[in-house]
């Protein structure tokens, strides 16, 4: 199973996701996709198997993985303080990959009916959803 973790800015959330996915989804190959080299580097230091940076790397790779994960902002053009381009958001949204997104409400989008919980809890829930998806088989969607 190939999992793309997308992050920008300082890469802290992506780093945390990579660490938890490595623990919770045995055998997963993690591709760190950063909007900048700092984010990619953080995710690689956390144990990602491969990494790539920038608009074309993200647009090209999201259709070649089984799962895409990151904050919900990755579906929103010009989010992450402008680092996530419209082309990136379009490619992520159009990707056939199973998307598991963290409900971080800092991009001008507020997701209702989601429990207000610490980021660590959302990351644990994200990894649990990916692990369940991996066990069920990548071809079956809920």
C-alpha positions, 0 to 999 in steps of 0.5 A, spaced: 500 500 500 502 506 497 500 512 502 502 519 500 502 524 506 501 531 504 504 537 508 506 544 507 509 550 512 514 547 517 511 539 516 510 538 523 503 535 522 506 531 516 511 528 520 506 526 526 502 523 520 508 519 518 510 517 524 504 514 526 502 511 520 509 507 520 507 504 527 499 503 525 500 500 518 505 495 517 508 494 510 505 501 508 510 505 503 510 512 505 511 518 500 512 524 503 509 530 498 511 537 501 509 544 498 516 546 500 523 542 502 522 543 509 516 540 509 518 534 505 525 534 509 521 533 516 517 527 513 523 524 510 526 524 517 520 521 520 521 515 516 517 516 509 520 512 504 520 517 499 519 524 498 518 529 493 517 537 493 512 542 489 506 543 485 508 538 479 511 532 484 504 533 488 500 533 482 503 527 478 504 523 484 497 523 487 494 519 482 499 514 483 498 512 490 492 508 494 491 513 500 492 521 500 492 524 507 493 531 510 489 536 513 483 538 509 486 544 507 489 540 501 483 540 497 482 548 498 486 552 493 491 557 496 491 554 503 497 553 507 498 560 507 498 560 499 503 554 498 497 549 496 496 552 489 490 551 485 493 545 480 495 541 487 488 542 490 485 540 483 489 534 482 488 531 490 481 532 489 481 528 482 485 523 485 482 516 485 486 515 491 482 514 498 482 520 502 483 521 509 483 528 511 484 531 518 479 536 520 484 542 522 479 548 521 485 553 519 484 554 512 477 558 512 473 552 512 470 549 518 467 542 518 461 541 522 459 535 526 466 533 528 468 532 535 473 538 537 479 534 539 486 535 540 490 534 533 494 528 536 487 524 537 485 526 529 492 523 527 490 517 531 483 517 528 486 518 521 491 512 522 486 507 524 481 509 518 487 508 513 489 501 517 482 499 516 482 501 509 488 497 508 485 491 511 479 491 507 483 491 501 484 498 497 479 496 492 473 496 496 470 503 498 465 505 504 
